[in-house]
Amino acid sequence: MVNPISLSLLLLSSLCFGNYGYGQASSAPDSSRALKICKVNAVTSSVEATMDAVRFGVDCLLDGKLPKDGWRSQWTAWYQKDPVITFDLGEKKRIGAIRVYFQAFAREDELKSIEVEVSMDGSTFHPFNEYGEIVTLTEKGTWVEMDLGAVRARYFQLKPHFQGWGHQWGEVEFWELEN
């Protein structure tokens, strides 16, 4: 017979942590809006990944493969560096959300914040928003979702700021508003 208290605790923990606490993939962002995943034409970084850059460079952020929890899998990593990562969507699109799959390594609040900047031409970027207070379990992959409302741009720059070890990112997704 199942202990009702244990069952209640299991249900409560799944409601509190959902997919995020255990590093599992989550469903599409904000189900109240019609969003579809958007193709990204190119990605560049101001700083080359510092560990296994040849095998796990910024192109791995768009390959659709989630790395395994812990070290090393195929995380794109920047040790003690804050890169500026630029994404070219190929044409102007209305983006409703950006999601980053990352893993904190040394501390739960390692990803201090992410600044988002937008551009139409790829040379002049305008600040959009800064997302902070990102806390998760260490060595567990998780999604951080940034709601952009409905930003129309072709180029997006993500400027993460670390505290602790650095950055380990596995995927970046852009979610476009459907007409």
N, C-alpha and C positions, 0 to 999 in steps of 0.2 A: 504494500500500500504506500502511496506517495504521501509524504509528510506535507500538510497544507502550508506550514510556515516556510519550508524550503521552496515550495512551488511559488509562494508569494514573493520571496526574496529573488528568485530567478526572474520572475516577471518584472519586478521593480528594477532590477539591474539592466534588463534588456530595454526598458523604457528610458532609463537614465542615460545609458551609454550608447544604445542603438548600435549601428554599424561603426560609429566613430571610435569607440573605446578599444576595439579589437582589430583595427587596421583593415577592415574589409571594405570592398567597393560599396559605394552607396548609389542610390537611384538618382535620376535626374533632379536637378535643383528645382525648388519652388514649383510644385505640381499645380499651383493655381494659375500659372502662366504657361502659354504654349511656347516651349523652348525646344530647340534642336541643337545637337552638337555641331559645331562649326569647324570646317577644315582650316588649318593654318598652313600657309604656303612656305614660310621660312621662319627660323628662329636663330637669333645670335645672342652672344653674351659678351659683355665688356671685359669679363675675366674668364679665362678658360677654366673649366672644371679642374680642381687641383688633385684629384685622385682618379686614376684610371681614365683620364680624359679622352684617350684614343678610343677606348671601348665604351665609355659611358658619358659621352659629351652631351651637349644640349639637344641634339636631335633625338636622343632617347626620351626626352620630355613629351614627344609627340607620337611615340610608337604604339600606344594603346596597351602596353604591357606594364602591369603593376609589379614593382619589385617585392621581394619577400622581406618580412620583418627581420630586423637585426642587421648585422654586417656581413656581407657586402652586397650580395645580390647585384642589381643593376641600378643602384641609386646614382644620380648625377650629384656629385658632392663638391662643395667649396669649403675647404678648411680655413677658418679664420678670415674669410673674404665675404664681402657683400657685392654680388654681381648686379649689373643692370641687364635684365633679360628682355630683348625686344622681339615681339611677335608681329609678323606681317600676315594679315588675313587675305591679301591679294586684291581686295576691293573693300569699299566702305560697307560696313554691316552694323546692324543694331544689336549690340551685345547686352544681354540681361544679367549674365553671371559668368564669373571666372572661377574655376576650381583648381586647386593645387593639391596634389597628393604628396605629402612630405612625411618625414620621420624625424622626431626630436631624438638626439643622441645622448647628450650629457645632462640635460635638464628639461623639465616638463614645459618650461616657458622659453625654450631656445629660439623659436621663431618669434621674435619680439614684435615685428610688424611687417606689412607689405604695403609699399606705396604703389599706386596705379596712376600712370600718366597716359594720355591719349594724343594721337596725331593723325592728321589727314594726309600729310606729305612725307612723313618719316624723318623729317629733320627738326621741326619745331614741335616739341611735346609740351602739353599743358597738364598740370596736376589735376587729377580727378578726385582721389580720396586716399586716405591711409587707413588700413585695417590693422587693428592691434588686439592685444589681450588674447593671444592665441596660446592656449594651454592644452596639452595632450599627454598621453603616457609616453615615456621614453622607449625607444627601440620598437615602436609599434607604428606602422604606416597608418595615416589618417588623412581625410580630406578636409581642407579649409575652403569654405565657399565665400566668395565676395560678391554681394548683390550690387549690380551696377545700375539697376533700374532699367534704362534703355539708352545706352550710350552709343552714338553713331560715330565710328572711326574705322580707319584701316589698320593703323599701327597702335600697339599697346606695349608699354614698358612696365615691367614689374621690378620693383626695387626692394628686395627683402633685406631686413636688418636682423642680425643674429645677436644673441647673448649666450655665451658658452662656447660650444665646439665650432659651429658653423652651420652649413645648410646641407641637407640631404633631400633632394626632390626626385620624385618618380614619374610624375605626369602633370601636364597642365592642360585643362580643357576650357574652351570658350563656348558658351551657350548663347545662340542667336535667337532673338525673338522671331517667331513665325508670323507672317502677315495674316 
